[in-house]
């Protein structure tokens, strides 16, 4: 088995990677353009959902408001 490149991959294998990247980019473009109305229509609901999730994960709960942290 002949190796054309120092990293062990042949030129054909590198070409297949570029074909895969191009295919995925084209597929992502068409998915976005065809489903843009659905995605942008759900955006207000996602923003409303973000409020309780941020409160839950970023606020740290309500148990520690009345404790004095200087007693450590």
Secondary structure, DSSP 8 states (H G I E B T S, - for coil): ----STTS--HHHHHHHHHHHHHHHHHHHHHHHHHHHHHHHSHHHHHHHHHHHHHHHHS--STTTT--GGG-
